[in-house]
C-alpha cells in the first residue's frame, strides 16, 4: 500500500496491520511514486521466492 506524504514523498506500507500495534509496517519512503511501486514489486517477489 503506497500513500503520499505531506512532504511530497511516497511511503510503502505493509498490506496487513501488525496485530501488536494495530498499525501498518513502514517498508520504506521514496521520492517518486514509480520508485515506491518498483520496490513494492520487489517486496512481493521476495516474499514468494
C-alpha positions as CSV (number, residue, x, y, z in Angstrom):
1,X,0.0,0.0,0.0
2,X,1.5,3.3,-1.1
3,X,0.5,6.6,0.5
4,X,1.6,10.1,-0.4
5,X,3.0,12.1,2.5
6,X,2.6,15.8,3.1
7,X,6.3,16.3,2.2
8,X,5.5,15.1,-1.3
9,X,7.3,11.7,-0.8
10,X,5.6,8.3,-1.1
11,X,5.7,5.7,1.7
12,X,5.2,2.0,1.2
13,X,3.2,0.3,4.0
14,X,2.6,-3.4,4.6
15,X,-0.8,-4.7,3.4
16,X,-1.7,-6.3,6.7
17,X,-1.8,-4.5,10.1
18,X,0.6,-5.5,12.8
19,X,-1.6,-7.3,15.5
20,X,0.5,-5.8,18.3
21,X,0.4,-2.1,17.3
22,X,-2.6,-2.3,15.0
23,X,-0.7,-0.2,12.5
24,X,0.9,-1.0,9.1
25,X,4.6,-1.6,8.9
26,X,6.6,1.1,7.2
27,X,8.5,-0.6,4.3
28,X,10.4,2.5,3.0
29,X,10.0,6.1,1.9
30,X,10.6,7.1,-1.7
31,X,10.8,10.4,-3.7
32,X,8.7,9.2,-6.6
33,X,5.6,7.0,-7.0
34,X,7.4,4.9,-9.6
35,X,10.3,4.1,-7.2
36,X,7.7,3.1,-4.5
37,X,5.9,0.9,-7.0
38,X,9.1,-0.7,-8.1
39,X,10.1,-1.5,-4.5
40,X,6.6,-2.9,-3.8
41,X,7.1,-5.4,-6.7
42,X,10.5,-6.4,-5.3
43,X,9.0,-7.0,-1.9
44,X,6.2,-9.2,-3.3
45,X,8.7,-11.1,-5.4
46,X,11.0,-11.7,-2.3
47,X,8.0,-12.9,-0.3
48,X,7.3,-15.7,-2.8
49,X,10.9,-16.9,-3.7
